[in-house]
Amino acid sequence: MDRRLLEETLAERHEPAYRASQAWEWAARGASGYGEMTNLPQPLREQLAERVPFSTLELEHEVESSDGTVKALFATLDGRPIEAVLMRYGDGRRSICLSSQSGCPLTCSFCATGSMRFGRNLSADEILDQALHMRRIEPLDHCVFMGMGEPMMNLDAVLEAATRLPDLGISNRHTAISTVGWVPGIERLAESEPPIRLALSLHAPTDELRSRIMPVNERYPITEVLAACRRHHARHGRMVFVEYVMLAGVNDGGEQARDLARLLDPSIYKLNLIPYNPTGSAYEGSSRNAIESFRLRLADAGLRATVRVVRGRDIDAACGQLAASGASGP
């Protein structure tokens, strides 16, 4: 909800200040509208329903994957498309993937979002309304800022939203912010107080290869990015997740495995190998055998890696696939 408009409306009616907190508490628990907020007077609920939209987003389409993943396509009030994802896991986890921008200005060559026209940064309320929508489906416990956009380029709004997520049941320790290596944002996150996890989309062990598939590397090369990650680790004492998408014949060879093992200190980084999800790019994903061979080479060199479980691929909801294609589905 637009919390500022809510507060202004309550002030105009000379309502007690705590009414805003009451309304937020209901929303965070999964209420679907003001009518459910039974500790607010009925006339106030009616006024709020007329004057304060319950969400800053309009749901345009929602689709569920065969594995239970839910993808929602929203439009902002000025018509910008964004997507969010709810991922359900067999161990009971319910994790949401939130967008921080409409589109993305950084154009990684393997990512569908990078092929979109960049719109703008999202407000903290627009970020929260993605989470609130998913909370209305079911209780949540994990969050990753890994949807559309580069979160570190909109860090004020992302952190403001993150401070509210515990009200929805998602602790800061179960929240992660992913970045392609936007160094100023990593450094600011290192100095912030919430113990939010950092995730780095690395995808290549050398500057030459990384610049070829991720133009941001020309601005912030690997040495600068990893130095910022080490500062975050030193400040918060939490391992940094490293994401590495597996592209056949591009970054999945033995030489890349050796370079990657030399690059990453296993006392600082946890490596997650990501099967490539089709995005309409020129790339093909590494085979299962190639991924396993790559993982074993890393292990032989002393770097442990896990392979990400793919969720929502059949509805274009998997890693790298978000591109306002909410109408697609099984």
C-alpha positions in Angstrom: 0.0 0.0 0.0 1.0 3.6 -0.4 2.0 4.2 3.2 2.4 7.9 2.8 -1.0 8.4 1.3 -2.4 6.2 4.1 -0.8 8.4 6.8 -2.0 11.6 5.1 -5.5 10.3 4.8 -5.6 9.3 8.5 -4.1 12.7 9.5 -6.8 14.5 7.5 -9.5 12.6 9.4 -7.7 13.4 12.7 -7.3 9.7 13.4 -4.8 8.4 16.0 -1.3 7.8 14.6 -1.5 4.1 15.5 -4.2 3.5 12.9 -1.5 3.3 10.2 0.3 0.6 12.2 -2.9 -1.3 12.6 -3.6 -1.2 8.9 0.0 -2.3 8.1 -0.2 -5.2 10.6 -3.3 -6.5 8.9 -1.7 -6.3 5.5 1.4 -8.0 6.6 -0.6 -10.9 8.0 -2.2 -11.4 4.6 -5.4 -9.4 4.7 -6.9 -8.9 1.2 -8.5 -5.5 1.9 -9.5 -2.9 4.5 -12.8 -4.7 5.1 -11.0 -7.4 7.1 -9.4 -4.9 9.5 -11.9 -5.4 12.3 -10.1 -3.2 14.9 -10.6 -0.2 12.6 -14.0 1.6 12.8 -16.3 0.6 9.9 -16.6 4.3 8.6 -12.8 4.5 8.5 -12.5 1.2 6.6 -14.9 2.5 4.0 -13.1 5.8 3.7 -9.7 4.1 3.2 -11.2 1.7 0.6 -12.3 4.8 -1.4 -9.2 7.0 -1.0 -6.2 4.7 -0.5 -5.7 1.9 -3.0 -4.8 -1.3 -1.1 -1.9 -1.9 -3.5 0.4 0.3 -5.6 0.4 -2.4 -8.2 -2.3 -4.0 -10.4 -2.1 -7.7 -10.9 -2.3 -8.4 -14.6 -1.7 -12.1 -14.8 -0.7 -14.9 -12.5 0.4 -18.4 -13.4 1.4 -21.5 -11.5 4.2 -23.9 -12.6 3.9 -27.7 -12.5 6.4 -27.6 -9.6 4.2 -25.2 -7.6 6.1 -22.0 -8.4 3.8 -19.0 -8.8 4.7 -16.0 -11.1 2.8 -12.8 -10.9 2.9 -10.0 -13.5 2.0 -6.6 -12.2 1.7 -3.1 -13.6 2.6 0.0 -11.6 0.2 2.9 -11.5 2.2 4.5 -14.3 2.1 1.3 -16.4 5.5 -0.2 -15.8 5.6 -4.0 -15.9 7.3 -6.0 -13.1 7.2 -9.6 -12.1 7.6 -11.5 -8.8 7.9 -15.2 -8.0 6.8 -17.4 -5.1 8.9 -20.6 -4.9 7.7 -23.6 -2.9 10.3 -26.2 -1.8 9.8 -29.8 -0.5 11.4 -29.0 2.8 8.6 -26.5 3.5 10.4 -23.3 2.6 8.3 -20.6 0.9 10.7 -18.1 -0.7 9.8 -15.0 -2.8 11.9 -13.4 -5.5 11.2 -9.6 -5.7 12.0 -7.1 -8.4 13.6 -3.8 -7.6 13.4 -2.1 -11.0 11.1 -2.4 -14.1 13.5 -3.8 -16.6 17.3 -3.5 -16.0 19.8 -1.1 -17.4 22.8 -3.5 -17.2 22.0 -5.8 -20.2 23.7 -9.1 -19.2 23.7 -11.0 -22.4 22.1 -14.2 -21.0 19.4 -12.6 -19.0 15.9 -11.9 -20.4 15.3 -8.9 -18.2 18.4 -7.2 -19.7 16.7 -7.4 -23.1 13.7 -5.3 -21.9 13.6 -1.6 -22.1 14.6 -0.1 -18.7 11.7 1.7 -17.0 12.6 3.0 -13.6 13.5 2.2 -10.0 10.6 0.9 -7.9 9.6 2.5 -4.7 9.8 0.7 -1.4 6.0 0.4 -1.4 6.0 -1.1 -4.9 8.6 -3.7 -3.8 6.6 -4.5 -0.6 3.4 -4.9 -2.5 4.9 -7.7 -4.5 5.7 -9.4 -1.2 2.3 -8.6 0.3 0.6 -10.2 -2.8 2.5 -13.5 -2.2 1.8 -13.3 1.5 -1.9 -13.3 0.7 -1.4 -16.7 -1.0 0.4 -18.3 1.9 2.9 -17.7 4.8 6.5 -16.8 3.7 9.9 -17.3 5.3 12.6 -16.4 2.8 13.2 -13.6 0.3 15.7 -12.9 -2.5 16.0 -9.6 -4.3 16.9 -11.4 -7.5 14.0 -10.5 -9.8 14.0 -7.7 -12.4 16.7 -5.1 -12.0 19.9 -4.4 -10.2 19.0 -4.0 -6.5 22.2 -2.2 -5.7 21.2 0.6 -8.0 18.0 1.1 -5.9 19.4 0.2 -2.5 17.6 2.8 -0.4 14.2 1.5 -1.5 15.4 -2.1 -1.2 16.7 -1.7 2.3 13.5 0.2 3.3 11.4 -2.7 2.0 13.7 -5.2 3.7 13.2 -3.6 7.1 9.5 -4.4 6.8 9.8 -8.0 5.6 10.1 -9.4 9.2 6.5 -8.3 9.7 5.6 -10.8 7.0 7.6 -13.5 8.6 10.8 -13.1 6.7 13.8 -12.3 8.9 16.8 -10.3 7.7 18.9 -13.4 8.0 16.7 -15.1 5.5 16.9 -12.2 3.1 19.5 -11.9 0.3 20.3 -9.1 -2.1 21.8 -10.2 -5.4 24.1 -8.0 -7.5 26.0 -8.3 -10.8 28.8 -6.5 -9.1 27.6 -2.9 -8.5 30.5 -1.9 -6.2 29.0 1.3 -4.6 26.0 -0.7 -3.6 28.0 -3.6 -2.1 30.0 -1.1 -0.1 26.9 0.6 1.2 25.3 -2.7 2.1 28.5 -3.6 4.0 28.0 -0.5 6.2 24.3 -1.1 6.8 23.1 -2.7 10.0 20.6 -5.4 8.9 22.4 -8.8 8.6 21.2 -9.2 5.0 23.0 -11.8 2.9 25.0 -10.7 -0.2 24.8 -12.7 -3.4 27.1 -12.0 -6.3 26.3 -13.0 -9.9 29.8 -13.7 -11.1 29.3 -16.1 -14.1 33.0 -16.0 -15.3 36.4 -16.3 -13.6 38.3 -13.8 -15.8 37.7 -10.2 -16.8 38.0 -11.0 -20.5 35.2 -13.5 -20.4 33.1 -11.7 -17.9 33.2 -8.4 -19.9 32.0 -10.4 -22.9 28.9 -11.7 -21.3 28.3 -9.0 -18.6 29.1 -5.4 -19.8 29.1 -4.1 -16.2 32.5 -5.8 -15.7 34.0 -3.0 -17.8 33.0 -0.6 -15.1 33.7 -2.8 -12.1 36.2 -5.5 -12.8 36.4 -8.7 -10.8 39.2 -7.6 -8.4 37.2 -4.5 -7.4 34.0 -6.5 -7.0 35.6 -9.3 -4.9 37.4 -6.7 -2.7 34.0 -5.1 -1.9 32.6 -8.6 -1.2 35.4 -9.3 1.2 34.7 -6.0 3.1 31.0 -7.1 3.4 32.1 -10.5 4.8 34.5 -8.8 7.2 31.8 -6.4 8.4 29.0 -8.9 8.9 30.8 -12.3 9.2 28.4 -13.9 6.7 29.3 -16.0 3.8 28.8 -14.4 0.4 26.8 -16.5 -2.1 28.3 -16.6 -5.6 26.0 -17.5 -8.5 27.5 -19.0 -11.6 25.2 -19.7 -14.6 26.4 -22.6 -16.7 26.7 -21.8 -20.4 27.7 -24.6 -22.7 31.1 -24.0 -24.3 31.4 -20.6 -22.8 32.2 -20.8 -19.0 31.9 -24.5 -18.2 35.3 -25.9 -19.2 38.2 -27.3 -17.1 40.2 -24.1 -17.4 37.3 -22.0 -16.1 36.9 -24.4 -13.2 40.6 -24.0 -12.2 40.5 -20.3 -12.6 37.3 -20.1 -10.5 38.8 -22.2 -7.7 41.9 -20.0 -7.6 39.7 -16.9 -7.5 37.3 -17.7 -4.7 38.3 -18.2 -1.0 36.2 -21.0 0.4 36.2 -19.4 3.8 34.3 -16.4 2.3 32.3 -17.7 -0.6 29.6 -20.3 -1.2 29.3 -21.2 -4.8 26.0 -22.1 -6.5 26.1 -23.5 -10.0 22.9 -22.5 -11.9 21.6 -24.5 -14.9 20.9 -22.0 -17.7 17.3 -21.3 -18.3 16.3 -20.5 -21.9 15.8 -16.8 -22.4 15.9 -16.5 -26.2 19.6 -15.6 -26.2 22.3 -17.3 -28.3 23.5 -19.4 -25.4 22.7 -23.0 -24.6 22.8 -24.5 -21.2 25.5 -26.9 -20.0 24.5 -30.6 -19.9 24.0 -32.3 -16.5 27.2 -34.2 -17.1 29.1 -31.0 -17.9 27.8 -29.3 -14.7 28.7 -32.3 -12.6 32.2 -32.5 -14.2 32.7 -28.8 -13.5 31.6 -29.3 -9.9 34.0 -32.1 -9.3 36.9 -30.1 -10.8 36.1 -27.4 -8.3 35.9 -29.9 -5.4 39.3 -31.3 -6.4 40.7 -27.8 -6.2 39.2 -27.2 -2.8 36.1 -25.2 -3.7 32.7 -26.7 -2.7 29.8 -26.0 -5.0 26.1 -26.9 -5.0 23.8 -27.0 -8.1 20.7 -24.9 -7.8 17.3 -26.7 -8.1 15.5 -25.2 -11.0 12.0 -23.8 -10.1 9.4 -22.4 -12.5 11.1 -23.0 -15.8 7.9 -24.0 -17.6 6.3 -20.6 -16.8 9.4 -18.5 -17.5 9.9 -17.9 -13.8 13.3 -19.4 -13.3 16.6 -17.5 -12.8 17.2 -15.0 -15.6 13.8 -15.5 -17.3 11.8 -12.6 -15.9 10.8 -10.3 -18.8 7.2 -9.3 -18.2 6.0 -12.5 -20.0 3.4 -13.2 -17.4 0.9 -14.5 -19.9 3.1 -17.5 -20.7 2.5 -20.8 -18.9 2.0 -24.5 -19.3 
